[in-house]
Amino acid sequence: MDEKEKMLNGELYNPKDEVLSKERRKAQKLCKEFNKVDPYDKEAQNKILKKLFDTDKESSIMPNFFCDYGYNIKFGENFYVNHNCIILDVNAVNIGNNVLLGPNVQIYTANHPLDVESRNAGREYGKPVNIGDNVWIGGGSVIYPGVNIGNDSVIAAGSVVIKDVASNVLVGGNPAKIIKEI
């Protein structure tokens, strides 16, 4: 199994692999190009984002936006991302329809081993993140690797989500906990 296959399977892999390094550079260049485009030039933005995400779907993403690969990010209709979003997509990030991300939202699939030898050897792994339909993630929130967020839920601004979130709830805090059912 090559390093990319290991990465996509959630196994320890070497991120310095030549193929992965090349793919990250491509995504970095596309992000840089996107972030320089006039935010009101939706046609130019969507042209770049379609290359980055390898999709025909349109989205509304405000600069600055950063991701590792782009092709691991899949989203539904009416996807809105406010300024300064970071998505570390070494594994799948599946986003439903009508999802809103506030400013400075960070979504991580990347993780590092607890074992010091593996970590010092530069190995890492990823766990997928799944976000359901009609979800609003408030500004400054951080979504950890392996988290699933249910449909119709709201993540309060500044939350750190380390565990799955059920459908139809408002969660908030660090770590995020259910505040109330919606």
N, C-alpha and C positions, 0 to 999 in steps of 0.2 A: 504494500500500500504506500503511495507517495504521500508527501507532507500535506498537500491540499486535501486529499481524501481523509487523512487523519484529522485535519482541522474540521472539516465538515461533519465528521462522525463524532466529534466531541472528545477525541482522544488527544493525549499529549502529542504535540508536534513542534517542529522547529520553525519559528516565524522568519528566520533568516534564509529560508529556502529561496533559491533563485526565482522560481516561478511565482511564489507568493510575494516576494519583494517587488517583482516586476508589476504584478497586479495591484499592489498597494500604491506604487508610484503612479500608475495610470489613474487610480481613483483620486490620489492627491492632486494630480494635474487637473482633473475634471472639477474637483471641488474648488481649486484656486481659480479656474476659469469662471465657474459659476458665481463665486463670491465677488468677482470683479464686474459682472454684468449689471446694468441698470435694473434695479428691482422692479421697475414698471415695464420692462421689456420681457413680458411673459413668454413670447415666442422663442427668444434666444435662451431664456432660462430652461424652458421645457425641452428644447433641443439637447442641451447639455445633460439635463437630468435623465432623459430617456436613455442616453448612452451610459450614464453612471449606474442607473438602476436596471438596465437591460429590460425595459418595459415600454409598452405603448400607452400606458396610463399617464394621465396628467395629475399633477399635484400642485399645491401652493406652498412653496418653501421660501422662507426669507433668509437672506444671507446674515451672518456667515453660517455655513453648514459644513460639517466635516464627517467623514466616515472612513472605514478601513478599506473596504472593497466595493461596496455599493450593490453588487449583484446578489448579496444575501438578504437584502432588504426588499420585502414584498408588501405592497399596501393596496387597499381597496379604494373605492371612490371617495371623493371629498376629503382627502388627506391634507391637513394644514399643519405647517411647522413654523413656529415663530423664530426669531433671531437666535443665533449662537447654539444651535443644536449639535450634539455630538452623538453619533451612533457607532459604537465599536462592534462591527458586524463580522466577526470571525466565524460566527455560526448564524443560523437563520434568525431574522427578525421579521415576524409575520404580524402585519397591522391590518385591522379590519376596515370597514367602511365608516365614514363620518368620525374620524379620529382627529383630535386637536392636541397639539403639543405646544405648551407655553414656551416663553423664552428660557434659554439656558437649560433645557431638558437634556439629560444624558441617559442613554440606553446602552448598557454594557452586556455583550455576550462573552467577552474575553475574561479569562480568569487565569490565575497562576497557582501552581501546586503548593500545598502547605509544606511538603517535603523540601527542605533547604537545598539538597543536592540537585534535585530536578529543577527547582526554581533558579538556582545559580547557574545551571547548565543552559538557561535561556529557554526552557520549554514552557509552553502554555497550552491551554485548552479552552474550549468554548461550550456554552450551553445556550440553547435557543431561548428567545423571548417571544411570547405570543400576546398580542393585545387585541381584544375583541372589538366588536362594533360599538359605535357611539360612546367612545371613551374620551375623557378630557383629562390630560395630564398637566397639572399646574406648573407654572414657571419654577425653575430651579430644582425640579425633582430628579431623582436618580433611580433608575430601574436596574436592578442587579441581574446577573446571568441566571438563566433558568426560570425566571418569573413568568407566570401566566396571569393576565389581567382579564377578568370576565367582562361580558357585555354590559353597557350602560353604567359603568362605574366612573367615579371621579377620584383622581389623586390630587389631594390638596397641595398647593404650592409649597416647595421646600421639603417635600417628603422623600424619605429614603426607603424604597420598596425592596425588601429582601426576601419576602415570601409571596406566594400566590395571593391574588385578590379575587374574591368572589364577584359574581355579577350583582349589579344594582346596589352598590355600597359606595359610601364616601370614606376614603381612608386618608390618614395624615399622620405626620410626625416622623421621628427617627428613633427606632424603626417604625415604619407606617403600621398603624392599627386601625381597625374599623371605628369610625366616629359615629356613623349611623347608616341605616338602610335607607335607600332612596325609593 
